[in-house]
Amino acid sequence: MTKATIETPEQIPGDINAGALILCDHALNAIPAEFGSLGVSQTDLERHIAYDIGAAEVARTLSAALGAPAILSRFSRLLIDPNRGRDDPTLVMRIADGAVIPGNANIDDADIEARLERFYVPYDRAITTAIGASLEADVVPAVISIHSFTPAMKGKARPWHCGLLWDSDERIAKPLIATLSASGDLVVGANEPYDGALEGDTLDRHTGSRGLPNVLVEIRQDLIDTKEKARAWGERLAAALRPTLRDTGVHRLVPHVSRASRRQASGKQAQAPLADLMATLESAVYRRLVGHLRERTDVQNIDLMNLAGFCRNCLSNWLKDAADAAGKPLSKEESRALVYGMPYEEWRTRYQKEASEAQKVAFASGAAHRH
């Protein structure tokens, strides 16, 4: 696989009106030759530590069965994990399930940033763009992320055939658990084998504050370790999901705060100063505001300036000011992309309209009151 292919996510076209977007964060175990396999043996590269075995074929089959678009990463999670927040200590693993990763042992902040830009950001941006296209078409997509897990962990067998993970939004997970459990031949975990409340993961970044319905599906890897078995599971999931996806009530924006954030805030209330708690709450409010502005692309920056004296660009400038004050490098283009959810010029091309004469007059008359 070429370097360019590894860096560019696999994007499967589909009908936006299918009401779903399929994701696969850990689809492949590819590592560019220049990284020398990170010093990991071929045996370890074929293990779960490098990718989610069988998940890619399940995701592709589910996409085809539903007629829905899908986005799959093409790089190994050992390079950098796209299902982690930027500040998560497991973003780049030095040791994974007992295996030392020599190529990550001495990685520094600059190296991590380079991997973020090269691998993580293109995948993240593709998801943002796909969701934006759906919302622009007045379709609220259910985001379905496909993963796999090992039959045993630390010597202890895992009894589940599959698990449905969610944070605070149960709209997809609960009906899917009921449907899959009703078959009688599956042990279905509810927030097992992991808890779905992981602040900064893919679903949290793209669905939580925006209020998109979502679910993370974990399938035991020995049940999908061949193409035939994986395709059978993809078809099974499609059949189980269709009734829920046909429910128009599911396709609404219902923003929520992560349970992980609430747990952190609760713990800090008991032992940390009020300033720490306020920082957590203010961060949550900021994320919700930015998520709201990303959804309301119909509201122009000039309207915000005329009514409130600030706009998306002001937010990005304040973000850069805060980074500068903290001694953290953040360019103007980067700060704008963090607010807009895409490069600024792309947003302007897609959403910015020519200002009317009335808007221009109001803008000129209110110049003294702007931030």
N, C-alpha and C positions, 0 to 999 in steps of 0.2 A: 504494500500500500504506500503511495507517495506521501510526502510530507504535507502537500496541500490538501490531499484527501483526508488525512488524519485530522487536520485542523478544522476542516469544514464539516459541520454536522450533516448527517443524512436527512434529507427532507422529502417526505413522501406526500405528494399532493392529494387533496381530498376535498370533499364538498363541505364548505363552512356550515351549511344548513344541517349537516349531520349532528351538529350540536356537541361535538367532542373534539378534543385535541389529545393525541396519544404521545407520551414521552417515554424515552428510555435513557436514563442518565448513564448507565454503565453497560452499554451495548457491546463494546468490543474491548479487546486487550492490546490494541496496537500501540507501539511506542516507536517514534522516529529513530532511525539507525544512529543518529548522532548522540543519542542518550545511552547507547550501548546496552539496551534492555534494563538500564538502571542497576546492572549487576545481578539481576534476578535470574534464576535458572528457568529453563523452558517449562519444567514441571510446575514451578510456582506460577509462571505466567498463565498456565492453563487452569489455575485454581480460582476460587471465588475472590481472592484478594485482588486480582487484576481486573475482573469484570463480573457481571452477573450472568452466569451460565444459563443459556436458553432464553433469556429475557428479550433479546433482539427479535428472534423469530416469533415469539408471542406477540410483541408489539406490532410487527409488520402484518401478521395475520389478523389481529384485532382491527388494525387500520383498514385493511382490505374488506373485512366483513362488515364494518360499520360505514365504510365509504368516507372515513374521516381522515384528516391530515395527521401526520406523525413526524416527530423530530427525534432522531437518535444520535447520541454522541458517537464519535469514532476513535476516541483515544482512551487509553487505559486509565482507570481511576488511580493507579499508582503514580502517574504523572501529577495529577491534581484532581480532586474529587468535585465534580460539578454539583453534587448534591450536598454541599456544605456551604455555610456562609464564609465570607472572606476572612473573618476573624476566628473561625473555628480551628482549634488546635489540631484536628484530624484532617484539615484541608489537604495537607501533604503528609503521608504516613512514613515514618522512619522505620517502624516495625508493624507488620500486618499479620495478625493471627499467628504469631510466633516466628514469622519470617523476617529477617533483617533486610531492609531495602538499601543497599550500599549507595546507590545513586542519589538517595535523599538524605543521607546521614549528615552531610555538612551544608545543606541548602540554606541560603541566607534570604533575607527579605527581598533583595533585588532579583534573585533567581525565582522566588515565588511570584513576584509581580510579573516577571517575564512570562512565566507559565500561565498566569491568569489571563494576560492579554492574548496570548497565542492560542490557548485551548479553551479555557473556561468562558471567556467573554463572547466568542462567536456562537457558542451553543446557547448561552444565556440570551444573547441578542436575538437569535432566531426564534426563541420562545416568545420574547416580548413582541416581536413583529407579528408572529402568527396570532397571538391573542389580540393585538391591536387591530388586525385585519378583520377578525370576527366581530369585535365590538363595533368597528366602523360599519359593519353590515347589520348592526342591531341584533347580533346573535351572541348570547352569553354562553361560552363553551364550557362544558365539563372537562376538566383537565385530569387525565388518567395516566398515572405514572407506573410503569411496569418494572419490577425488580424480582430477584430470586434470592433464596437463602439456603444455607447448608442444612443437611438433615440433622446434624449434631453441632453443638457448640460447647467447647471445653469439656468434651467427653460426655455431655448430657444430650440424649436424644430429644429432638423437637417433635411433638406429636402432630403438629398442624400440617395439612396438605397445602394450605394457603393462608394468608393473613391479609386483612384489610386494615389499613392504617389511615387515621385522620387526626386532625388537630381539634378545632372547635366546630367544624362544619361536617355534619353527619349525613347530608342530603344524598350522597352517593353511597357511602360506606354501609349505612344501616340496611337499606333495601337490598344491596348486593350480598351482604352477609346472610340475610333471610333467604334469598333466592338460592344461593349456593348451598346453604345448610339444608334446605328442603329436599335436596336430591338424595340425602341419606347416606351417601358414600364418601362424604368429605368431612374432615375436621377443619373448621374454619376459625381462625383466630381473629379476635377483635382487638386491634392495636397489639397484635402479636405477629412475629417474634420481637418486634420493636414498638416503641411508642411513636405515634405519628406527630407528636409535638416536638419538632426540632427546629428551633429558631434559626432562620437563615438558609434552610434547605431549599431545594428547587420549588416545592409547592408553597412554602412560606413566602418566598420572594415574589412569586408570580400570582398567587391566588389569595393569600391570607387577607392582607389589607385591602385588596381590590374586591374581595367578596365573591370570587368565582367558585362554583361547586367543584370539588376535587376529591380524589382518592388515590392512595398509593397501594398498589396490589403487589404483594409478596407471594411468590410461588416456590415451593420447595424444589431445589434444582434437579434432584434425581427424577422428578416427574416431567421435566422439560429438557432433558439433556440430549435429545435427538430432535431433528427437525419435525419428524412425524408427531412426537409427543407434544412438542411446543405448539405446533399448528392446531392440534386437537384442543389444547388449552385456550388458544386464541379464539377459536370458534365458540368454546364453552363460555368464555367471558363475554363475548359479543351477545350471545343469546341471553345471558343473565342481565346484561346492562340495558338492552333495548327497551324494556318497559319503563325503566327510570328515565332514560334519555328522551322518551316520548312525553314525559310529564312536563308540561310547559312551566309548571310552578318551580321546577328545579332550576330553570334557566333565568335566574334573577341574581342581581348583585347583592350579596349580604356580607358586608365587611365584618371581620372579627379580629380580635387580638389573640395572638398565640397563647395557648396554655403555658408554654415555656416562659413567655414574658410575664404572665401573671404569677407563675411560681417564683420567678426571680424577684418581682416587685414585692410579693408577699414576704419573702425571706428578708429582703432589705428593710421592709417596714419594721420588722422585729429587732433588727440589730444595726442598721445603717442610719446615718444622718438623713434628715429630710432632703437635703440637697441631692443625695444619691438617688433617692426615690423619685424626686422631681425630674432628674436627668433621664431616668428610665421612662417615665410617663411622657415627658416632652419628646423623646425619641419616637415613641409609639404614635404620638399625635402627628409628628412630622411625616412619618411613613404613611400615615393614613391620608394626610393632606396631599402628599405627592401622588399617591395612588389615585386619589379623587381627580386631581388635575390631569393625570394621564388618561383617565377614562373620558373626561369631559373635553375632548378635543374640539368640540363645537364652540367652547368659550375661548375667544381670542385673547391674546396678551394685551391688546390695546383696550379691550373691554375691562380686563382686570385693572389696568393702570387707571382708566377713567373712573372706575367705581371705588377702587380701594387704594390706589397709589402704589401698587406693586404688581409684579407678574412672575411668570416662571423664571425669567432671566434674573430677576431680583433674588429669588430663592437660590438659584445656582451661584450668584455672586456672594451671597451670605455664606453658602456652603464653602466656597473657596476661601473667603475671609477666615472662617473658622479653622480650615485646614492650615492656612498660612500662620495663624496665631499658634497652632499646635506644632508648627514646624514640620508638617507633613506635606510632601509634594503633591499638588493637585492642579492640573492645568485648567484653563477656562473651558476648553472643549470637554475635558473629562467631567468637570462639575456640571456642565449643561446636560451631558448624556445621562448622568445620575438622576437628574430631575426629570428630563423628558422621557427617559426610558429608551432612548435611541439617539444617534448623532443629531445635533441641533439642525443641521442643514436638511437631513432627511425629514424631520418633523415639519420644518417650514415648507418643504416641497409637498408633503402629503396633506397638511392641515391648515397652513396659514392662508388667509384670504386677504384680498385687497381691501384696505381700510376705506370706509365710506367717508364722504366729506364731513358728515356729522361727527363721526368718530375722530377725525383729524382735528376738528374745531374743539371738541371736548378735551382732547389730549393736549392741545396747545394751551387752553385756558387753565388747565390743572397742573401745569408744569411745576409750580412752586410747592405743591403738596406731595410730590413724589419722594419715595425713599431711594 
